[in-house]
Amino acid sequence: MSGPETLRFAANLYRLPAEGGYFLVDAGLPWEAGRLLRLLQEPPRLLFLTHHHLDHAGGARALWARFGLPILAHPREWPYLLKEKPRPPLPIPFLGSWLANLAPPLPREALRPVEEGEEILGWRVVALPGHTLGQVGLFRDGLLLAGDALRGHGLPPRFINEDHALAKRTVRKILDLGAEKVYVGHGKPLSRKEVEALALRLGV
């Protein structure tokens, strides 16, 4: 199986080969959409969003407008993607709420729900809650695309996790899945040994 191709934007985006082409995991910031579209010579089969944060989902509307592709996300993320509910503010004085909510809303007809255990073009959907409550990843053959469940050699900071205790438990879940290599939203992929070391530090 070919592994994911990393597209380096504000967050890591991933291009995954699939029968008849490829699909994308995450979509970058809204103002990165032009560069992303220039990279995509062929239309993706679908866009899979790990979670609703601006650096992962901000370019989704531009992809849908260009390609009309289905956008898959967990239903708990939909209120933010549809702008029915404001995203939590970024930790930036005065501008945090405004910046967090710069992405244009997705139309409801663009969205498709995904839940843990479903199969998406040969990958299994895995719930990875904590950073956001509806964060999901994709697992196959020991490879996990984990969104922001992990970052660098640790967790995202407590102040940007919706439920930090749940985020810590998700580290143990990643190991229990049998993940051998974890592709993250920021930074380089992590080995199983690195995730085991993190779990030990966290006491999970």
Solvent accessible surface area in square Angstrom, and as a share of the most:
residue,aa,sasa,rsa
1,M,111,0.49
2,S,71,0.46
3,G,38,0.36
4,P,16,0.10
5,E,83,0.37
6,T,41,0.24
7,L,12,0.06
8,R,140,0.51
9,F,24,0.10
10,A,48,0.37
11,A,1,0.00
12,N,9,0.05
13,L,0,0.00
14,Y,9,0.04
15,R,50,0.18
16,L,0,0.00
17,P,59,0.37
18,A,19,0.15
19,E,157,0.70
20,G,80,0.77
21,G,41,0.40
22,Y,23,0.09
23,F,0,0.00
24,L,0,0.00
25,V,2,0.01
26,D,3,0.01
27,A,1,0.00
28,G,0,0.00
29,L,26,0.13
30,P,31,0.19
31,W,156,0.55
32,E,24,0.11
33,A,9,0.07
34,G,33,0.32
35,R,108,0.40
36,L,1,0.01
37,L,21,0.11
38,R,183,0.67
39,L,76,0.38
40,L,8,0.04
41,Q,167,0.74
42,E,117,0.53
43,P,78,0.49
44,P,6,0.04
45,R,107,0.39
46,L,18,0.09
47,L,0,0.00
48,F,0,0.00
49,L,1,0.00
50,T,2,0.01
51,H,1,0.00
52,H,0,0.00
53,H,34,0.15
54,L,13,0.06
55,D,31,0.16
56,H,0,0.00
57,A,5,0.04
58,G,2,0.02
59,G,0,0.00
60,A,0,0.00
61,R,83,0.30
62,A,31,0.24
63,L,1,0.00
64,W,60,0.21
65,A,74,0.57
66,R,142,0.52
67,F,51,0.21
68,G,52,0.50
69,L,7,0.03
70,P,42,0.26
71,I,0,0.00
72,L,13,0.07
73,A,1,0.00
74,H,25,0.11
75,P,50,0.32
76,R,136,0.50
77,E,3,0.01
78,W,40,0.14
79,P,42,0.26
80,Y,20,0.08
81,L,5,0.02
82,L,21,0.11
83,K,88,0.37
84,E,110,0.49
85,K,105,0.44
86,P,97,0.61
87,R,13,0.05
88,P,61,0.38
89,P,90,0.56
90,L,69,0.34
91,P,84,0.53
92,I,75,0.38
93,P,103,0.65
94,F,206,0.86
95,L,90,0.45
96,G,4,0.04
97,S,60,0.39
98,W,153,0.54
99,L,38,0.19
100,A,3,0.02
101,N,29,0.15
102,L,58,0.29
103,A,3,0.02
104,P,60,0.38
105,P,52,0.33
106,L,9,0.04
107,P,24,0.15
108,R,130,0.47
109,E,118,0.53
110,A,1,0.01
111,L,8,0.04
112,R,111,0.40
113,P,74,0.47
114,V,1,0.01
115,E,78,0.35
116,E,87,0.39
117,G,49,0.47
118,E,67,0.30
119,E,128,0.57
120,I,17,0.08
121,L,55,0.27
122,G,33,0.32
123,W,2,0.01
124,R,102,0.37
125,V,0,0.00
126,V,0,0.00
127,A,23,0.18
128,L,0,0.00
129,P,27,0.17
130,G,0,0.00
131,H,3,0.01
132,T,0,0.00
133,L,60,0.30
134,G,2,0.02
135,Q,1,0.00
136,V,1,0.00
137,G,0,0.00
138,L,0,0.00
139,F,23,0.10
140,R,71,0.26
141,D,111,0.57
142,G,14,0.14
143,L,29,0.15
144,L,0,0.00
145,L,1,0.01
146,A,0,0.00
147,G,5,0.04
148,D,2,0.01
149,A,5,0.04
150,L,0,0.00
151,R,70,0.26
152,G,28,0.27
153,H,113,0.50
154,G,16,0.16
155,L,29,0.14
156,P,2,0.01
157,P,53,0.33
158,R,163,0.60
159,F,144,0.60
160,I,43,0.22
161,N,15,0.07
162,E,71,0.32
163,D,51,0.26
164,H,32,0.14
165,A,53,0.41
166,L,39,0.19
167,A,4,0.03
168,K,57,0.24
169,R,140,0.51
170,T,5,0.03
171,V,0,0.00
172,R,95,0.35
173,K,60,0.25
174,I,0,0.00
175,L,5,0.02
176,D,104,0.54
177,L,39,0.19
178,G,33,0.31
179,A,1,0.01
180,E,103,0.46
181,K,85,0.36
182,V,1,0.00
183,Y,21,0.08
184,V,0,0.00
185,G,2,0.02
186,H,41,0.18
187,G,39,0.38
188,K,157,0.67
189,P,46,0.29
190,L,5,0.03
191,S,47,0.30
192,R,62,0.23
193,K,163,0.69
194,E,63,0.28
195,V,1,0.01
196,E,76,0.34
197,A,46,0.36
198,L,5,0.02
199,A,1,0.01
200,L,150,0.75
201,R,153,0.56
202,L,49,0.25
203,G,68,0.65
204,V,51,0.29
